[in-house]
Amino acid sequence: MHCPHLNELPIPPSKKIGWPWTEESSVLPDKMPNGDIWPKISIVTASYNQGQFIEETIRSILLQGYPNLEYIIVDGGSSDNSIEIIKKYENWLYYWVSEPDNGQSHALNKGFERATGEIFAWLNSDDYYQRDALRNIIIFRNNNLNFIAWVGACYDIDKTGKLLRKRFPRVGNKRQFGNWGEDKDAWIGQPACFFDAHTFKRINGIDERLNYVLDVDLWMRLADHGKFISTDQVLSFDRKYPEIKSYYDKPMQQAEHIFIAFNQGLPQVARKRMVECRDISLSSMSYKDICILFLKRSIRLIINNFKKVCNRLNV
């Protein structure tokens, strides 16, 4: 599908102006300068009750001016106005569905099972693309064909759309992605990452056991099969606010980081994260809690040493 023009889409809500409401990206010709067809990009949005944001997400994809786009929305059975908004744009969607699912990982896999593109990406229903993002990433990708994933920079924004900061990617190998974080070895903004579709399917997509670090786990497994490359061009707007799961459930996020490191054969990375989690937990404990913990560990150590002595003496 060729992206629609601005005047073909529904009129934006009142007082919504600028990108992607009253502005559109540059429209690319049907073929690349060498006469080849532009590679097909398949983008999936998994959503549940994100009616306050999803229209901006949808428009930022449809108004990219890209000649070979496949856009899929998998809604988890929203009870707000999400379905009403999706239906406004269904003529330009390759596929969409609204039904209960088992969470984000499951919803994304459902979408990618339908996808037929050469390049995959997903855009969360509260994030949106920068203008000309698809044009810029495909030109970058076409100049770097020996890589498996292509990553750009992103802007962090708050719930209202206010710009918070610009973040640059740091790509890496499998181990570096395992030691994930802005102050660690590797970090990339998920909405600004595009990856090879064939390899994604080859490694069986997203691990549906994960709810918090499904993207990091995917980057690690992709890195087993090829290299990532990055550009400082901004491709996306990544929304940050207290209600998102990566903010309100840090312990489970850390637990999944430890799990995927062990699961992918990186025990040293997993142990390092376990020590960090322990230190963070200790720093947030009261003096009384620390004393009780210390007493329990001391008693356990004494008992274990006593057992060892008894074993040596055959008692």
matplotlib code that plots the C-alpha trace (Angstrom):
import matplotlib.pyplot as plt

x = [0.0, 1.1, 0.7, -2.3, -2.1, -3.1, -6.3, -7.4, -7.4, -10.2, -10.1, -8.0, -9.6, -10.2, -7.1, -4.7, -2.2, 1.3, 2.8, 1.0, -2.3, -2.1, 1.3, 2.6, 6.0, 7.6, 5.9, 8.4, 8.2, 6.9, 10.4, 13.9, 16.4, 17.8, 14.4, 13.8, 10.6, 11.0, 11.3, 8.1, 8.0, 5.5, 4.7, 2.6, 0.9, -0.3, -2.9, -5.2, -7.3, -5.0, -7.7, -6.1, -2.9, -3.5, -4.8, -1.5, 0.3, -1.8, -1.5, 2.3, 2.6, 0.1, 1.4, 5.0, 4.6, 6.2, 5.2, 5.3, 3.8, 1.9, 0.3, -1.3, -3.1, -3.8, -6.1, -6.6, -10.4, -10.3, -13.3, -12.5, -12.8, -9.9, -12.0, -13.9, -10.6, -9.2, -12.3, -11.8, -8.6, -9.3, -9.4, -5.6, -4.8, -3.5, -5.2, -6.7, -8.4, -9.8, -10.0, -8.6, -5.0, -2.3, -0.5, 1.8, 4.2, 1.3, -0.4, 2.8, 3.4, -0.1, 0.5, 3.9, 2.4, 0.2, 3.1, 4.7, 7.2, 11.0, 11.6, 9.7, 9.1, 6.6, 5.3, 3.5, 0.1, 1.3, 4.4, 4.7, 7.1, 9.0, 8.2, 10.1, 11.2, 10.6, 12.3, 15.3, 15.7, 15.3, 17.9, 20.2, 19.4, 20.0, 23.5, 24.1, 22.7, 25.1, 23.4, 20.4, 18.9, 18.9, 18.4, 17.8, 17.7, 14.5, 12.9, 11.4, 8.1, 5.8, 2.1, 1.1, 3.7, 6.2, 9.8, 11.9, 15.2, 16.9, 18.4, 21.1, 21.4, 24.3, 24.2, 26.2, 26.6, 24.5, 26.4, 26.3, 22.6, 22.3, 23.9, 21.2, 20.7, 21.5, 24.5, 25.5, 26.9, 24.0, 20.8, 18.4, 14.9, 12.6, 10.3, 13.4, 14.5, 13.8, 14.9, 15.2, 11.9, 13.4, 15.7, 12.8, 10.8, 13.8, 14.2, 10.5, 9.6, 9.1, 9.2, 5.7, 6.8, 8.1, 6.1, 8.8, 12.0, 10.6, 12.5, 15.9, 15.5, 14.7, 17.7, 19.9, 18.6, 18.9, 22.4, 23.3, 22.6, 24.0, 25.0, 23.1, 24.0, 22.8, 22.3, 21.8, 18.7, 15.6, 13.0, 10.5, 8.8, 8.9, 6.3, 7.3, 4.8, 4.1, 1.4, 3.6, 4.7, 8.5, 8.0, 5.7, 7.1, 10.9, 11.4, 9.7, 11.6, 14.9, 13.7, 13.1, 16.5, 18.1, 16.0, 16.9, 20.6, 20.6, 18.3, 20.6, 23.8, 25.2, 25.4, 28.0, 25.7, 22.8, 24.8, 25.9, 22.3, 21.4, 24.0, 22.7, 19.2, 20.3, 22.2, 19.2, 16.9, 19.2, 19.5, 15.7, 15.4, 15.0, 17.7, 15.5, 14.9, 18.7, 19.4, 16.9, 18.2, 21.8, 20.8, 19.0, 22.0, 24.4, 22.3, 22.1, 25.9, 26.5, 24.1, 25.8, 29.3, 28.1, 26.8, 30.1, 32.0, 29.7, 30.1, 33.9, 33.7, 31.1, 28.8]
y = [0.0, 3.5, 5.9, 8.2, 11.9, 14.2, 15.3, 11.6, 11.0, 11.9, 15.5, 15.7, 16.5, 20.1, 22.1, 19.4, 21.0, 20.3, 16.8, 14.4, 16.3, 19.0, 18.1, 15.2, 13.7, 14.1, 11.7, 9.3, 8.2, 4.7, 3.4, 4.0, 5.9, 2.7, 1.6, -1.0, -1.2, 0.2, -2.6, -3.4, -2.3, -4.1, -2.1, -3.6, -1.7, -3.6, -1.6, -1.8, 1.1, 3.7, 5.9, 9.1, 8.4, 5.9, 8.3, 10.2, 6.9, 5.8, 9.1, 9.3, 5.9, 6.6, 10.0, 8.8, 9.1, 5.7, 3.7, 0.2, 0.1, -2.7, -1.5, -3.9, -3.1, -5.7, -4.4, -6.5, -5.8, -2.2, -0.8, 2.9, 4.8, 2.9, 0.8, 3.9, 5.6, 2.5, 2.1, 5.7, 4.6, 1.0, 1.7, 2.2, -0.7, -4.0, -5.8, -5.1, -7.0, -6.4, -9.4, -10.5, -11.6, -12.7, -9.3, -7.2, -10.0, -12.2, -9.3, -8.4, -12.0, -12.2, -9.1, -10.2, -13.6, -11.6, -9.5, -10.0, -7.2, -7.4, -5.1, -5.3, -2.7, -2.1, 1.2, 1.3, 2.9, 5.8, 6.6, 8.0, 8.4, 11.5, 13.0, 11.2, 8.5, 5.6, 7.5, 8.2, 4.7, 3.0, 5.2, 4.4, 0.7, 0.6, 2.0, -0.6, -3.9, -6.1, -5.5, -7.1, -4.1, -0.4, 2.0, 5.7, 8.3, 9.2, 12.0, 11.3, 13.1, 13.3, 12.4, 15.8, 15.6, 18.0, 17.3, 15.9, 15.0, 13.5, 10.0, 8.5, 4.7, 2.6, -0.7, -3.8, -7.5, -10.1, -9.7, -5.9, -6.0, -8.3, -5.6, -3.2, 0.3, 4.0, 3.8, 0.4, -1.3, -0.9, 0.9, 1.7, 3.2, 0.4, 2.6, 3.7, 0.1, -1.6, -5.2, -8.0, -9.8, -13.1, -13.4, -12.4, -15.3, -17.6, -17.1, -17.5, -13.9, -12.5, -14.6, -14.5, -15.3, -11.8, -8.7, -6.0, -6.7, -8.4, -5.9, -6.5, -10.3, -9.9, -7.7, -10.2, -13.1, -11.1, -10.1, -13.9, -13.7, -10.3, -6.8, -3.7, -0.3, 3.1, 6.7, 9.9, 10.8, 11.0, 8.5, 8.4, 10.0, 7.8, 8.7, 8.5, 8.8, 7.1, 4.7, 2.8, -0.6, 0.1, 2.9, 1.4, -2.2, -1.9, -5.1, -7.3, -5.6, -6.4, -10.0, -10.4, -8.9, -11.6, -14.3, -13.6, -13.3, -16.8, -18.1, -16.9, -18.3, -15.1, -16.1, -13.4, -10.7, -12.2, -12.4, -8.8, -7.7, -9.8, -8.0, -4.6, -5.6, -6.7, -3.4, -1.3, -3.3, -2.8, 1.0, 1.2, -0.9, 0.5, 0.0, -2.5, -4.5, -4.6, -5.8, -8.6, -9.6, -9.6, -11.7, -14.2, -14.6, -14.9, -17.6, -19.4, -19.2, -20.5, -23.5, -24.3, -24.2, -26.3, -28.9, -28.9, -29.6, -32.4, -34.0, -33.9, -35.5, -38.0, -36.9]
z = [0.0, -0.8, 2.1, 1.8, 1.4, 4.2, 2.4, 2.1, 5.9, 8.3, 9.6, 12.8, 16.2, 17.0, 18.0, 16.8, 14.5, 13.2, 12.7, 12.2, 12.3, 9.7, 8.2, 6.2, 5.2, 1.8, -0.7, -2.2, -5.9, -6.5, -7.3, -5.9, -8.0, -9.4, -10.7, -7.9, -5.8, -2.3, 0.2, 2.0, 5.6, 8.0, 11.1, 14.0, 16.7, 19.8, 21.8, 24.7, 26.0, 24.5, 22.9, 24.1, 22.1, 19.3, 16.7, 16.7, 16.4, 13.4, 11.6, 12.1, 10.2, 7.5, 6.7, 6.0, 2.3, 1.8, -1.3, 0.1, 3.6, 5.5, 8.7, 11.2, 14.5, 17.1, 19.8, 23.0, 23.2, 24.3, 26.2, 25.5, 22.2, 20.6, 18.3, 17.1, 16.2, 14.5, 12.3, 11.1, 9.5, 8.5, 4.8, 5.0, 7.3, 5.9, 8.8, 12.2, 14.9, 18.4, 20.7, 24.0, 24.0, 26.4, 26.5, 24.4, 23.4, 22.2, 20.4, 18.5, 17.4, 16.2, 14.1, 12.7, 11.7, 9.3, 8.0, 4.7, 4.6, 4.2, 7.2, 10.5, 13.2, 15.9, 17.3, 20.6, 20.7, 22.8, 20.7, 17.2, 14.4, 13.3, 10.0, 7.1, 9.5, 7.0, 4.2, 6.4, 7.8, 4.4, 2.8, 5.8, 5.5, 1.7, 2.3, 5.0, 3.7, 5.6, 8.9, 10.5, 12.3, 11.7, 14.7, 15.0, 17.8, 19.6, 21.5, 25.0, 25.5, 28.5, 28.5, 27.0, 24.3, 25.9, 24.8, 27.6, 26.0, 22.9, 23.3, 21.1, 20.5, 21.6, 19.7, 20.6, 20.5, 22.4, 25.7, 25.5, 24.9, 27.9, 30.0, 29.0, 30.2, 29.5, 31.9, 30.7, 27.6, 25.1, 24.8, 21.9, 21.7, 20.7, 18.5, 16.5, 15.6, 12.3, 11.8, 9.2, 8.8, 7.7, 10.7, 13.1, 11.8, 11.9, 15.6, 16.3, 17.0, 20.4, 23.6, 24.9, 28.4, 28.7, 29.6, 30.3, 28.4, 25.3, 23.1, 24.8, 24.6, 20.8, 20.2, 22.0, 19.8, 16.6, 17.5, 17.4, 13.6, 12.6, 13.5, 14.5, 13.1, 14.3, 13.1, 15.0, 13.0, 15.1, 14.0, 16.8, 19.8, 22.9, 25.5, 29.2, 32.1, 35.4, 34.2, 31.7, 33.0, 32.7, 35.3, 37.9, 38.0, 38.1, 40.2, 37.6, 34.8, 36.6, 37.2, 33.5, 32.7, 34.9, 33.4, 29.8, 30.6, 32.2, 29.4, 26.7, 28.2, 29.9, 33.6, 34.4, 33.1, 35.1, 38.3, 37.9, 37.6, 40.6, 42.7, 41.4, 42.4, 45.8, 46.4, 45.2, 47.5, 50.5, 49.8, 50.0, 53.2, 56.8, 59.4, 61.2, 58.0, 57.2, 60.8, 60.5, 57.1, 58.4, 61.5, 59.3, 57.0, 60.0, 61.5, 58.2, 57.8, 61.3, 60.7, 57.4, 58.9, 61.8, 59.3, 57.5, 60.7, 61.6, 58.3, 58.6, 62.0, 60.8, 63.5]

ax = plt.figure().add_subplot(projection="3d")
ax.plot(x, y, z, "-o")
ax.set_aspect("equal")
plt.show()
